[in-house]
């Protein structure tokens, strides 16, 4: 079993529970020495393969059309947990996509993204389980597709992918999680607070992985990572970041002081 080929297979799985189980099984197989890794081959999905595989629900709508609900009602809390679960499901797909799509990277790159995929699978599983205790299931609420849209835009350049998915869109989770924890705590949902603590801990590592490989690629191509970043944001139409920022978590995730200073000066 080749790690990258299997990642492509799992990415095409539509059922969330099956995708979670297969991702975790792949991580265990690699840890047990039961998988090979071909870093050089360019993989091509079959003509009948739809990427990413996902269930017919949730219905995907524009972000502005996703209904905002108060976390101080049961339905509102379920909707908020569902929104976070959808982000984590997308994050599984993003990590698997990085695994198969980009040949020619060092072995450590693929092992890093396998670790991310397995942790994102755990996050989704925790959130889906909590969602059921709130009387709902994944797919019961509308969702948007912003994370995967950026994955499609950066499919042709691993450097742009590292810059604009883990260290831009996913890094927003570092900023958003503490206020979300405060909302859930005020709403009397300690389980959601605890799950978000696990996610925040792991996401620091995921963003750190994005930062590490972004800088590796910039060095490899003779580019200045700090100067290049705003150009990538414009070229790939990434969203502009706005305060508040979790500077402590971003620093732990490997952002440099110059990058953090630029964030705080942004309008």
C-alpha positions as CSV (number, residue, x, y, z in Angstrom):
1,X,0.0,0.0,0.0
2,X,1.5,3.3,-1.1
3,X,0.7,6.3,1.3
4,X,0.0,8.8,-1.5
5,X,-2.1,6.4,-3.6
6,X,-4.1,5.5,-0.5
7,X,-4.6,9.1,0.5
8,X,-6.1,9.8,-3.0
9,X,-8.4,6.8,-2.5
10,X,-9.6,8.1,0.9
11,X,-10.1,11.6,-0.4
12,X,-12.6,10.2,-2.8
13,X,-14.7,8.5,0.0
14,X,-18.0,10.4,0.4
15,X,-19.2,9.0,3.8
16,X,-17.7,11.0,6.7
17,X,-17.5,8.1,9.1
18,X,-15.8,5.9,6.5
19,X,-13.4,8.7,5.6
20,X,-12.5,9.1,9.3
21,X,-12.0,5.4,9.8
22,X,-9.9,5.0,6.6
23,X,-7.7,8.0,7.5
24,X,-7.0,6.8,11.0
25,X,-6.3,3.3,9.6
26,X,-3.8,4.7,7.1
27,X,-2.0,6.6,9.9
28,X,-1.8,3.3,11.9
29,X,-0.5,1.4,8.9
30,X,2.3,3.9,8.3
31,X,3.2,3.9,12.0
32,X,3.4,0.1,11.8
33,X,5.6,0.1,8.8
34,X,2.8,-1.4,6.6
35,X,2.9,1.3,3.9
36,X,5.4,2.4,1.3
37,X,5.9,6.0,0.1
38,X,6.6,7.0,-3.5
39,X,7.5,10.7,-3.3
40,X,8.3,11.1,-7.0
41,X,5.3,9.8,-9.0
42,X,2.7,12.3,-10.3
43,X,-0.7,10.8,-9.5
44,X,-3.7,11.2,-11.7
45,X,-7.2,10.5,-10.4
46,X,-9.3,8.2,-12.6
47,X,-11.9,9.8,-14.9
48,X,-14.8,8.7,-12.7
49,X,-13.3,10.0,-9.4
50,X,-14.9,13.0,-7.8
51,X,-12.7,15.0,-5.5
52,X,-13.3,15.6,-2.7
53,X,-15.7,12.8,-1.8
54,X,-18.4,14.2,0.4
55,X,-22.0,13.3,1.3
56,X,-25.0,14.8,-0.4
57,X,-25.7,16.8,2.7
58,X,-24.9,19.4,4.0
59,X,-26.1,21.6,1.2
60,X,-23.3,24.0,0.2
61,X,-24.3,27.6,-0.2
62,X,-22.5,31.0,-0.3
63,X,-21.0,31.9,3.0
64,X,-23.3,35.0,3.3
65,X,-26.3,32.6,3.0
66,X,-25.4,30.4,6.0
67,X,-27.9,31.2,8.7
68,X,-26.4,32.6,11.9
69,X,-28.0,31.3,15.1
70,X,-27.6,32.1,18.7
71,X,-25.5,29.6,20.7
72,X,-27.9,30.2,23.6
73,X,-30.6,28.0,22.1
74,X,-30.2,24.2,21.6
75,X,-30.7,24.6,17.8
76,X,-28.3,27.5,17.7
77,X,-25.6,25.5,19.6
78,X,-26.1,22.6,17.3
79,X,-25.8,24.8,14.2
80,X,-22.5,26.3,15.6
81,X,-21.1,22.9,16.4
82,X,-22.1,21.8,12.9
83,X,-20.3,24.7,11.3
84,X,-17.1,23.8,13.1
85,X,-17.5,20.1,12.2
86,X,-17.8,21.1,8.6
87,X,-14.5,23.0,8.8
88,X,-12.9,19.9,10.3
89,X,-14.3,17.6,7.6
90,X,-12.9,20.0,5.0
91,X,-9.6,19.9,6.8
92,X,-9.4,16.1,6.5
93,X,-9.8,16.6,2.8
94,X,-7.3,19.4,2.6
95,X,-4.6,17.3,4.4
96,X,-5.3,14.2,2.2
97,X,-5.1,16.4,-0.9
98,X,-1.7,17.8,0.1
99,X,-0.6,14.2,0.5
100,X,-1.4,12.9,-2.9
101,X,-1.3,16.0,-5.1
102,X,2.3,17.3,-4.8
103,X,5.1,15.0,-5.8
104,X,8.8,15.7,-5.3
105,X,8.6,16.9,-1.7
106,X,10.8,15.4,1.1
107,X,9.4,12.3,2.9
108,X,8.8,14.4,6.0
109,X,6.3,16.5,4.1
110,X,4.0,13.6,3.5
111,X,4.3,12.2,7.0
112,X,3.5,15.7,8.4
113,X,0.3,15.9,6.3
114,X,-0.7,12.3,7.3
115,X,-0.4,13.4,10.9
116,X,-2.6,16.4,10.2
117,X,-5.2,14.3,8.4
118,X,-5.5,11.9,11.3
119,X,-5.9,14.7,13.9
120,X,-8.5,16.4,11.7
121,X,-10.3,13.1,11.5
122,X,-10.3,12.9,15.3
123,X,-11.6,16.5,15.6
124,X,-14.5,15.7,13.2
125,X,-15.3,12.6,15.1
126,X,-15.5,14.4,18.4
127,X,-17.7,17.2,17.0
128,X,-20.0,14.8,15.2
129,X,-20.5,12.8,18.4
130,X,-21.2,16.0,20.4
131,X,-23.6,17.1,17.7
132,X,-25.6,14.0,18.2
133,X,-26.0,14.8,21.9
134,X,-27.6,18.1,20.7
135,X,-30.2,16.2,18.7
136,X,-28.6,16.8,15.2
137,X,-26.3,15.1,12.7
138,X,-23.7,16.3,10.3
139,X,-25.6,17.4,7.2
140,X,-28.6,18.9,9.0
141,X,-27.5,22.5,8.4
142,X,-26.3,24.4,5.4
143,X,-22.6,25.0,5.0
144,X,-20.2,26.9,2.8
145,X,-17.1,25.7,0.8
146,X,-14.6,28.4,1.3
147,X,-11.7,26.2,2.4
148,X,-12.0,23.9,-0.6
149,X,-12.3,26.8,-3.0
150,X,-8.8,27.9,-1.9
151,X,-7.6,24.4,-2.3
152,X,-8.7,24.4,-5.9
153,X,-7.1,27.8,-6.6
154,X,-3.7,26.6,-5.3
155,X,-3.9,23.1,-6.8
156,X,-1.0,23.9,-9.2
157,X,1.5,25.3,-6.7
158,X,2.5,23.6,-3.4
159,X,4.1,26.9,-2.2
160,X,0.8,28.8,-2.7
161,X,-1.1,26.0,-1.0
162,X,1.1,26.1,2.1
163,X,0.9,29.9,2.2
164,X,-2.9,30.3,1.8
165,X,-4.5,27.2,3.3
166,X,-2.7,26.1,6.6
167,X,-1.0,29.5,7.4
168,X,-3.9,31.7,6.3
169,X,-7.4,30.0,6.4
170,X,-6.6,27.4,9.0
171,X,-4.6,30.0,11.1
172,X,-7.9,31.9,11.4
173,X,-9.0,29.0,13.6
174,X,-6.3,30.1,16.1
175,X,-7.9,33.5,16.3
176,X,-11.5,32.3,16.3
177,X,-11.3,29.5,18.8
178,X,-11.0,31.4,22.2
179,X,-14.0,33.6,21.5
180,X,-16.0,30.5,20.5
181,X,-14.9,28.7,23.7
182,X,-16.2,31.8,25.6
183,X,-19.6,31.6,23.9
184,X,-20.0,27.9,24.6
185,X,-19.0,28.4,28.2
186,X,-21.5,31.1,28.6
187,X,-24.1,28.9,27.0
188,X,-23.4,26.1,29.5
189,X,-21.7,23.7,27.1
190,X,-18.4,22.5,28.7
191,X,-18.0,19.6,26.3
192,X,-17.8,21.9,23.4
193,X,-15.2,24.0,25.3
194,X,-13.1,20.9,25.9
195,X,-13.3,19.7,22.3
196,X,-12.2,23.2,21.1
197,X,-9.3,23.0,23.5
198,X,-8.1,19.8,21.8
199,X,-8.6,21.4,18.3
200,X,-6.7,24.6,19.3
201,X,-3.8,22.6,20.6
202,X,-3.5,20.5,17.5
203,X,-4.2,23.4,15.1
204,X,-1.1,25.2,16.4
205,X,0.9,22.2,15.2
206,X,-0.9,22.2,11.9
207,X,-0.3,25.8,11.2
208,X,3.3,25.3,12.3
209,X,3.6,22.6,9.6
210,X,2.3,25.0,7.0
211,X,4.8,27.6,8.1
212,X,7.7,25.2,8.0
213,X,7.0,23.9,4.5
214,X,6.2,27.4,3.2
215,X,9.6,28.6,4.3
216,X,11.3,25.5,3.0
217,X,9.8,26.1,-0.4
218,X,10.6,29.9,-0.4
219,X,14.3,29.0,0.5
220,X,14.3,26.4,-2.3
221,X,13.1,29.0,-4.8
222,X,15.2,31.9,-3.5
223,X,12.1,33.9,-2.3
224,X,11.6,36.1,0.7
225,X,8.6,34.5,2.6
226,X,7.5,37.7,4.3
227,X,7.7,39.9,1.1
228,X,6.1,37.2,-1.0
229,X,3.0,36.6,1.1
230,X,1.0,39.7,0.3
231,X,1.6,39.0,-3.4
232,X,0.2,35.5,-3.0
233,X,-2.9,36.9,-1.2
234,X,-3.6,39.2,-4.1
235,X,-2.8,36.7,-6.9
236,X,-5.0,33.9,-5.4
237,X,-7.7,36.2,-4.0
238,X,-7.3,35.0,-0.5
239,X,-9.4,36.8,2.1
240,X,-7.9,39.7,3.9
241,X,-7.3,39.0,7.6
242,X,-8.8,41.2,10.3
243,X,-8.4,41.5,14.0
244,X,-8.7,40.2,16.6
245,X,-5.6,37.9,16.3
246,X,-4.4,35.3,18.7
247,X,-0.8,36.4,18.7
248,X,0.3,34.0,21.3
249,X,-1.0,31.0,19.3
250,X,0.3,32.4,16.1
251,X,3.8,32.9,17.6
252,X,3.7,29.3,18.9
253,X,2.7,28.2,15.3
254,X,5.9,29.7,13.9
255,X,4.9,33.1,12.7
256,X,7.7,35.6,12.8
257,X,7.6,38.9,14.6
258,X,7.6,40.8,11.3
259,X,4.6,38.8,10.1
260,X,2.7,39.4,13.4
261,X,3.5,43.2,13.2
262,X,2.1,43.3,9.7
263,X,-1.1,41.6,10.9
264,X,-1.6,44.2,13.7
265,X,-1.1,47.1,11.2
266,X,-3.7,45.7,8.7
267,X,-6.8,47.8,8.4
